[in-house]
């Protein structure tokens, strides 16, 4: 396995090769990097196929497609030195490619979250139409500009020097602090809410199963087991429970890996799973604040979480929502 030693600034010293006792022969770790990147590309393709509708409807979808394309290019860039073998300095090529890639991927999460939030707010709060030819072109230019600025930044700050310490060939690779602490903070916040309101969570799960299996009726809506609570609190908790049931396992696995000190470089941690998780969070938060007006488009922006069901379960009056439309959208969403 590739050995890494983390430091406090978000960088790691990653082993690309180990020289033999004669100082000439070399144990190459390139194949391991290729395998990890291949698995990431494969996972990204699965996510892209399962969320194909929502990925065509927003800026986050265009960014997700660009990440998928960038991962394919990165895999190709890592494969070429391995195929050339003795004709190139594999360690230097690998260090150059992955060091720049880690810097580029590390600066993307914050602007992605900011721009994605603005885009979803324009749809759900301001009622802007979903993607058509003109907005699609604007999304394409914006994504291209985002990657160009990240590449420009990387060209100034990335250190591509191969370090030789004893017999190890090392390179500076950057972690994504934003992705890591976003996932950990969200996991801890969700766990705190679930532990505090565990009885309500159990009731919500039962109500959601009844909602999916049959036409929603007043007796299937979300009740608070006899406790008096403000409707706004019920609305908030319903959305938290809906988010946790879909993304809780992913967030918990990410947190466990961090606790075990298995910090992934930024070009691995920034993937389509994380993007879809962030997308669900942003859509859910905006939908919770906007209410019924956004229900016509929310299922198009997020295919993972059924936010319409979360909205319906806290409304006792059946006339407050179109049951047939909600059930139709729920049946089309992936399991």
Secondary structure as a PSIPRED ss2 file (coil, helix, strand):
# PSIPRED VFORMAT (PSIPRED V4.0)

   1 X C   1.000  0.000  0.000
   2 X C   1.000  0.000  0.000
   3 X C   1.000  0.000  0.000
   4 X E   0.000  0.000  1.000
   5 X E   0.000  0.000  1.000
   6 X E   0.000  0.000  1.000
   7 X C   1.000  0.000  0.000
   8 X C   1.000  0.000  0.000
   9 X C   1.000  0.000  0.000
  10 X C   1.000  0.000  0.000
  11 X E   0.000  0.000  1.000
  12 X E   0.000  0.000  1.000
  13 X E   0.000  0.000  1.000
  14 X E   0.000  0.000  1.000
  15 X E   0.000  0.000  1.000
  16 X E   0.000  0.000  1.000
  17 X E   0.000  0.000  1.000
  18 X E   0.000  0.000  1.000
  19 X E   0.000  0.000  1.000
  20 X C   1.000  0.000  0.000
  21 X C   1.000  0.000  0.000
  22 X C   1.000  0.000  0.000
  23 X C   1.000  0.000  0.000
  24 X C   1.000  0.000  0.000
  25 X C   1.000  0.000  0.000
  26 X E   0.000  0.000  1.000
  27 X E   0.000  0.000  1.000
  28 X E   0.000  0.000  1.000
  29 X C   1.000  0.000  0.000
  30 X H   0.000  1.000  0.000
  31 X H   0.000  1.000  0.000
  32 X H   0.000  1.000  0.000
  33 X H   0.000  1.000  0.000
  34 X H   0.000  1.000  0.000
  35 X H   0.000  1.000  0.000
  36 X H   0.000  1.000  0.000
  37 X H   0.000  1.000  0.000
  38 X H   0.000  1.000  0.000
  39 X H   0.000  1.000  0.000
  40 X H   0.000  1.000  0.000
  41 X H   0.000  1.000  0.000
  42 X H   0.000  1.000  0.000
  43 X H   0.000  1.000  0.000
  44 X H   0.000  1.000  0.000
  45 X H   0.000  1.000  0.000
  46 X H   0.000  1.000  0.000
  47 X H   0.000  1.000  0.000
  48 X H   0.000  1.000  0.000
  49 X H   0.000  1.000  0.000
  50 X H   0.000  1.000  0.000
  51 X C   1.000  0.000  0.000
  52 X H   0.000  1.000  0.000
  53 X H   0.000  1.000  0.000
  54 X H   0.000  1.000  0.000
  55 X H   0.000  1.000  0.000
  56 X C   1.000  0.000  0.000
  57 X C   1.000  0.000  0.000
  58 X C   1.000  0.000  0.000
  59 X H   0.000  1.000  0.000
  60 X H   0.000  1.000  0.000
  61 X H   0.000  1.000  0.000
  62 X H   0.000  1.000  0.000
  63 X H   0.000  1.000  0.000
  64 X H   0.000  1.000  0.000
  65 X H   0.000  1.000  0.000
  66 X H   0.000  1.000  0.000
  67 X H   0.000  1.000  0.000
  68 X H   0.000  1.000  0.000
  69 X H   0.000  1.000  0.000
  70 X H   0.000  1.000  0.000
  71 X H   0.000  1.000  0.000
  72 X H   0.000  1.000  0.000
  73 X H   0.000  1.000  0.000
  74 X H   0.000  1.000  0.000
  75 X H   0.000  1.000  0.000
  76 X H   0.000  1.000  0.000
  77 X H   0.000  1.000  0.000
  78 X H   0.000  1.000  0.000
  79 X H   0.000  1.000  0.000
  80 X H   0.000  1.000  0.000
  81 X H   0.000  1.000  0.000
  82 X H   0.000  1.000  0.000
  83 X H   0.000  1.000  0.000
  84 X H   0.000  1.000  0.000
  85 X H   0.000  1.000  0.000
  86 X H   0.000  1.000  0.000
  87 X H   0.000  1.000  0.000
  88 X C   1.000  0.000  0.000
  89 X C   1.000  0.000  0.000
  90 X H   0.000  1.000  0.000
  91 X H   0.000  1.000  0.000
  92 X H   0.000  1.000  0.000
  93 X H   0.000  1.000  0.000
  94 X H   0.000  1.000  0.000
  95 X H   0.000  1.000  0.000
  96 X H   0.000  1.000  0.000
  97 X H   0.000  1.000  0.000
  98 X H   0.000  1.000  0.000
  99 X H   0.000  1.000  0.000
 100 X H   0.000  1.000  0.000
 101 X H   0.000  1.000  0.000
 102 X H   0.000  1.000  0.000
 103 X H   0.000  1.000  0.000
 104 X H   0.000  1.000  0.000
 105 X H   0.000  1.000  0.000
 106 X H   0.000  1.000  0.000
 107 X H   0.000  1.000  0.000
 108 X H   0.000  1.000  0.000
 109 X H   0.000  1.000  0.000
 110 X H   0.000  1.000  0.000
 111 X H   0.000  1.000  0.000
 112 X H   0.000  1.000  0.000
 113 X H   0.000  1.000  0.000
 114 X H   0.000  1.000  0.000
 115 X H   0.000  1.000  0.000
 116 X H   0.000  1.000  0.000
 117 X H   0.000  1.000  0.000
 118 X H   0.000  1.000  0.000
 119 X H   0.000  1.000  0.000
 120 X H   0.000  1.000  0.000
 121 X H   0.000  1.000  0.000
 122 X H   0.000  1.000  0.000
 123 X H   0.000  1.000  0.000
 124 X H   0.000  1.000  0.000
 125 X C   1.000  0.000  0.000
 126 X C   1.000  0.000  0.000
 127 X C   1.000  0.000  0.000
 128 X C   1.000  0.000  0.000
 129 X C   1.000  0.000  0.000
 130 X C   1.000  0.000  0.000
 131 X C   1.000  0.000  0.000
 132 X C   1.000  0.000  0.000
 133 X H   0.000  1.000  0.000
 134 X H   0.000  1.000  0.000
 135 X H   0.000  1.000  0.000
 136 X H   0.000  1.000  0.000
 137 X H   0.000  1.000  0.000
 138 X H   0.000  1.000  0.000
 139 X H   0.000  1.000  0.000
 140 X H   0.000  1.000  0.000
 141 X H   0.000  1.000  0.000
 142 X H   0.000  1.000  0.000
 143 X H   0.000  1.000  0.000
 144 X H   0.000  1.000  0.000
 145 X H   0.000  1.000  0.000
 146 X H   0.000  1.000  0.000
 147 X H   0.000  1.000  0.000
 148 X H   0.000  1.000  0.000
 149 X H   0.000  1.000  0.000
 150 X H   0.000  1.000  0.000
 151 X H   0.000  1.000  0.000
 152 X H   0.000  1.000  0.000
 153 X H   0.000  1.000  0.000
 154 X H   0.000  1.000  0.000
 155 X H   0.000  1.000  0.000
 156 X H   0.000  1.000  0.000
 157 X H   0.000  1.000  0.000
 158 X C   1.000  0.000  0.000
 159 X C   1.000  0.000  0.000
 160 X C   1.000  0.000  0.000
 161 X C   1.000  0.000  0.000
 162 X C   1.000  0.000  0.000
 163 X E   0.000  0.000  1.000
 164 X E   0.000  0.000  1.000
 165 X E   0.000  0.000  1.000
 166 X C   1.000  0.000  0.000
 167 X C   1.000  0.000  0.000
 168 X E   0.000  0.000  1.000
 169 X E   0.000  0.000  1.000
 170 X E   0.000  0.000  1.000
 171 X E   0.000  0.000  1.000
 172 X E   0.000  0.000  1.000
 173 X E   0.000  0.000  1.000
 174 X E   0.000  0.000  1.000
 175 X E   0.000  0.000  1.000
 176 X C   1.000  0.000  0.000
 177 X H   0.000  1.000  0.000
 178 X H   0.000  1.000  0.000
 179 X H   0.000  1.000  0.000
 180 X H   0.000  1.000  0.000
 181 X H   0.000  1.000  0.000
 182 X H   0.000  1.000  0.000
 183 X H   0.000  1.000  0.000
 184 X H   0.000  1.000  0.000
 185 X H   0.000  1.000  0.000
 186 X H   0.000  1.000  0.000
 187 X H   0.000  1.000  0.000
 188 X H   0.000  1.000  0.000
 189 X H   0.000  1.000  0.000
 190 X H   0.000  1.000  0.000
 191 X H   0.000  1.000  0.000
 192 X H   0.000  1.000  0.000
 193 X H   0.000  1.000  0.000
 194 X H   0.000  1.000  0.000
 195 X H   0.000  1.000  0.000
 196 X H   0.000  1.000  0.000
 197 X C   1.000  0.000  0.000
 198 X H   0.000  1.000  0.000
 199 X H   0.000  1.000  0.000
 200 X H   0.000  1.000  0.000
 201 X H   0.000  1.000  0.000
 202 X H   0.000  1.000  0.000
 203 X H   0.000  1.000  0.000
 204 X H   0.000  1.000  0.000
 205 X H   0.000  1.000  0.000
 206 X H   0.000  1.000  0.000
 207 X H   0.000  1.000  0.000
 208 X H   0.000  1.000  0.000
 209 X H   0.000  1.000  0.000
 210 X H   0.000  1.000  0.000
 211 X H   0.000  1.000  0.000
 212 X H   0.000  1.000  0.000
 213 X H   0.000  1.000  0.000
 214 X C   1.000  0.000  0.000
 215 X C   1.000  0.000  0.000
 216 X C   1.000  0.000  0.000
 217 X C   1.000  0.000  0.000
 218 X H   0.000  1.000  0.000
 219 X H   0.000  1.000  0.000
 220 X H   0.000  1.000  0.000
 221 X C   1.000  0.000  0.000
 222 X C   1.000  0.000  0.000
 223 X C   1.000  0.000  0.000
 224 X C   1.000  0.000  0.000
 225 X C   1.000  0.000  0.000
 226 X C   1.000  0.000  0.000
 227 X C   1.000  0.000  0.000
 228 X C   1.000  0.000  0.000
 229 X C   1.000  0.000  0.000
 230 X C   1.000  0.000  0.000
 231 X H   0.000  1.000  0.000
 232 X H   0.000  1.000  0.000
 233 X H   0.000  1.000  0.000
 234 X H   0.000  1.000  0.000
 235 X H   0.000  1.000  0.000
 236 X H   0.000  1.000  0.000
 237 X H   0.000  1.000  0.000
 238 X H   0.000  1.000  0.000
 239 X H   0.000  1.000  0.000
 240 X H   0.000  1.000  0.000
 241 X H   0.000  1.000  0.000
 242 X H   0.000  1.000  0.000
 243 X H   0.000  1.000  0.000
 244 X H   0.000  1.000  0.000
 245 X H   0.000  1.000  0.000
 246 X H   0.000  1.000  0.000
 247 X H   0.000  1.000  0.000
 248 X H   0.000  1.000  0.000
 249 X H   0.000  1.000  0.000
 250 X H   0.000  1.000  0.000
 251 X H   0.000  1.000  0.000
 252 X H   0.000  1.000  0.000
 253 X H   0.000  1.000  0.000
 254 X H   0.000  1.000  0.000
 255 X H   0.000  1.000  0.000
 256 X H   0.000  1.000  0.000
 257 X H   0.000  1.000  0.000
 258 X H   0.000  1.000  0.000
 259 X H   0.000  1.000  0.000
 260 X C   1.000  0.000  0.000
 261 X C   1.000  0.000  0.000
 262 X C   1.000  0.000  0.000
 263 X C   1.000  0.000  0.000
 264 X C   1.000  0.000  0.000
 265 X E   0.000  0.000  1.000
 266 X H   0.000  1.000  0.000
 267 X H   0.000  1.000  0.000
 268 X H   0.000  1.000  0.000
 269 X H   0.000  1.000  0.000
 270 X C   1.000  0.000  0.000
 271 X C   1.000  0.000  0.000
 272 X H   0.000  1.000  0.000
 273 X H   0.000  1.000  0.000
 274 X H   0.000  1.000  0.000
 275 X H   0.000  1.000  0.000
 276 X H   0.000  1.000  0.000
 277 X H   0.000  1.000  0.000
 278 X H   0.000  1.000  0.000
 279 X H   0.000  1.000  0.000
 280 X H   0.000  1.000  0.000
 281 X H   0.000  1.000  0.000
 282 X H   0.000  1.000  0.000
 283 X H   0.000  1.000  0.000
 284 X H   0.000  1.000  0.000
 285 X H   0.000  1.000  0.000
 286 X H   0.000  1.000  0.000
 287 X H   0.000  1.000  0.000
 288 X H   0.000  1.000  0.000
 289 X H   0.000  1.000  0.000
 290 X H   0.000  1.000  0.000
 291 X H   0.000  1.000  0.000
 292 X H   0.000  1.000  0.000
 293 X H   0.000  1.000  0.000
 294 X H   0.000  1.000  0.000
 295 X C   1.000  0.000  0.000
 296 X C   1.000  0.000  0.000
 297 X C   1.000  0.000  0.000
 298 X H   0.000  1.000  0.000
 299 X H   0.000  1.000  0.000
 300 X H   0.000  1.000  0.000
 301 X H   0.000  1.000  0.000
 302 X C   1.000  0.000  0.000
 303 X C   1.000  0.000  0.000
 304 X C   1.000  0.000  0.000
 305 X C   1.000  0.000  0.000
 306 X C   1.000  0.000  0.000
 307 X H   0.000  1.000  0.000
 308 X H   0.000  1.000  0.000
 309 X H   0.000  1.000  0.000
 310 X H   0.000  1.000  0.000
 311 X H   0.000  1.000  0.000
 312 X H   0.000  1.000  0.000
 313 X C   1.000  0.000  0.000
 314 X C   1.000  0.000  0.000
 315 X C   1.000  0.000  0.000
 316 X C   1.000  0.000  0.000
 317 X C   1.000  0.000  0.000
 318 X H   0.000  1.000  0.000
 319 X H   0.000  1.000  0.000
 320 X H   0.000  1.000  0.000
 321 X C   1.000  0.000  0.000
 322 X C   1.000  0.000  0.000
 323 X H   0.000  1.000  0.000
 324 X H   0.000  1.000  0.000
 325 X H   0.000  1.000  0.000
 326 X H   0.000  1.000  0.000
 327 X H   0.000  1.000  0.000
 328 X H   0.000  1.000  0.000
 329 X H   0.000  1.000  0.000
 330 X H   0.000  1.000  0.000
 331 X H   0.000  1.000  0.000
 332 X H   0.000  1.000  0.000
 333 X C   1.000  0.000  0.000
 334 X C   1.000  0.000  0.000
 335 X C   1.000  0.000  0.000
